[in-house]
Amino acid sequence: MAVKTNIITLNYPDFDETLSGNLVLVDFWAEWCEPCKVLDPIIEDIAGKYNGKLLVGKVNTGDNRLLANKYGVMNIPAMILFKDGKKVHYFAGLQPKESILSVINKYI
């Protein structure tokens, strides 16, 4: 598990443990995905503003096909918001920051 600013890089072995007891936004992405690159500064901004209230993690789908398959991620970018280890919202495709924040604020 590596940390980039306030963002954690998630991988298969530690994924479920990271979700337990937290509000976690997970960004599923790949290096070749241009919309993922557009989403990146939005994710970083959210991670900074919600530091201490929300854990933000990133899953590289190229390295973690098992996780992507487990959570039904067929297209990227995709984000899943988890609360106490349970999926509470699925974001498909590139999302405006306001839409993401609207959902997050319901669970904080």
C-alpha positions as CSV (number, residue, x, y, z in Angstrom):
1,M,0.0,0.0,0.0
2,A,1.7,3.2,-1.2
3,V,0.6,6.7,-0.4
4,K,0.5,9.6,-3.0
5,T,-0.5,12.8,-1.2
6,N,-3.6,11.6,0.7
7,I,-4.3,8.9,-1.8
8,I,-3.6,5.2,-1.1
9,T,-2.7,2.8,-3.8
10,L,-4.8,-0.3,-3.2
11,N,-4.0,-3.9,-4.2
12,Y,-5.7,-7.2,-3.8
13,P,-4.1,-8.5,-0.6
14,D,-4.9,-5.4,1.6
15,F,-8.1,-4.2,-0.2
16,D,-10.8,-5.6,2.2
17,E,-8.8,-4.7,5.3
18,T,-8.5,-1.0,4.1
19,L,-12.3,-0.8,3.6
20,S,-13.3,-1.9,7.1
21,G,-14.5,0.8,9.4
22,N,-13.9,3.7,6.9
23,L,-15.6,5.8,4.3
24,V,-13.5,5.0,1.3
25,L,-13.7,6.3,-2.3
26,V,-11.9,4.0,-4.7
27,D,-10.9,5.1,-8.1
28,F,-10.5,2.2,-10.6
29,W,-8.1,3.4,-13.4
30,A,-5.5,2.4,-15.9
31,E,-2.4,4.2,-17.3
32,W,-3.7,4.2,-20.9
33,C,-7.1,5.7,-19.9
34,E,-7.3,9.4,-21.0
35,P,-10.6,10.1,-19.0
36,C,-8.8,8.6,-15.9
37,K,-6.1,11.3,-16.3
38,V,-8.8,14.0,-16.5
39,L,-10.3,12.6,-13.3
40,D,-7.0,12.5,-11.4
41,P,-6.8,16.1,-10.3
42,I,-10.5,15.9,-9.1
43,I,-9.6,12.8,-7.0
44,E,-6.6,14.6,-5.6
45,D,-8.6,17.7,-4.7
46,I,-11.3,15.5,-3.0
47,A,-8.6,13.6,-1.1
48,G,-7.1,16.9,0.2
49,K,-10.4,18.5,1.2
50,Y,-11.8,15.5,2.9
51,N,-8.5,14.3,4.6
52,G,-9.5,12.7,7.9
53,K,-13.1,12.2,6.9
54,L,-12.7,10.1,3.7
55,L,-10.0,7.7,2.7
56,V,-9.2,7.8,-1.1
57,G,-7.7,4.9,-2.8
58,K,-6.7,4.0,-6.4
59,V,-6.8,0.6,-8.0
60,N,-4.8,0.1,-11.2
61,T,-7.1,-2.3,-13.1
62,G,-4.2,-3.5,-15.2
63,D,-2.5,-4.8,-12.1
64,N,-5.7,-5.8,-10.2
65,R,-8.1,-7.5,-12.6
66,L,-9.4,-9.6,-9.7
67,L,-10.6,-6.5,-7.8
68,A,-12.1,-4.9,-10.9
69,N,-14.0,-8.1,-11.6
70,K,-15.1,-8.6,-8.0
71,Y,-16.7,-5.2,-8.0
72,G,-18.2,-5.3,-11.5
73,V,-15.9,-2.7,-13.0
74,M,-16.2,-3.3,-16.7
75,N,-15.3,0.2,-18.0
76,I,-13.0,2.9,-16.6
77,P,-12.9,5.4,-15.1
78,A,-15.1,4.0,-12.4
79,M,-15.3,4.9,-8.7
80,I,-17.0,3.1,-5.8
81,L,-17.8,4.6,-2.5
82,F,-17.6,2.2,0.4
83,K,-18.9,2.7,3.9
84,D,-17.9,0.2,6.6
85,G,-16.7,-2.2,3.9
86,K,-20.0,-2.1,1.9
87,K,-20.5,-0.6,-1.5
88,V,-22.9,2.3,-1.2
89,H,-22.5,4.0,-4.6
90,Y,-21.0,3.2,-8.0
91,F,-19.9,6.0,-10.3
92,A,-19.5,5.0,-14.0
93,G,-17.4,7.1,-16.3
94,L,-16.0,10.6,-15.9
95,Q,-17.9,12.5,-13.2
96,P,-18.0,16.2,-12.4
97,K,-16.6,17.0,-9.0
98,E,-19.9,18.3,-7.7
99,S,-21.7,15.0,-8.4
100,I,-19.0,13.1,-6.6
101,L,-19.1,15.5,-3.6
102,S,-22.9,15.4,-3.5
103,V,-22.8,11.6,-2.9
104,I,-19.9,11.7,-0.5
105,N,-21.6,14.3,1.7
106,K,-24.6,12.0,2.2
107,Y,-22.3,9.6,4.0
108,I,-20.1,11.9,6.1
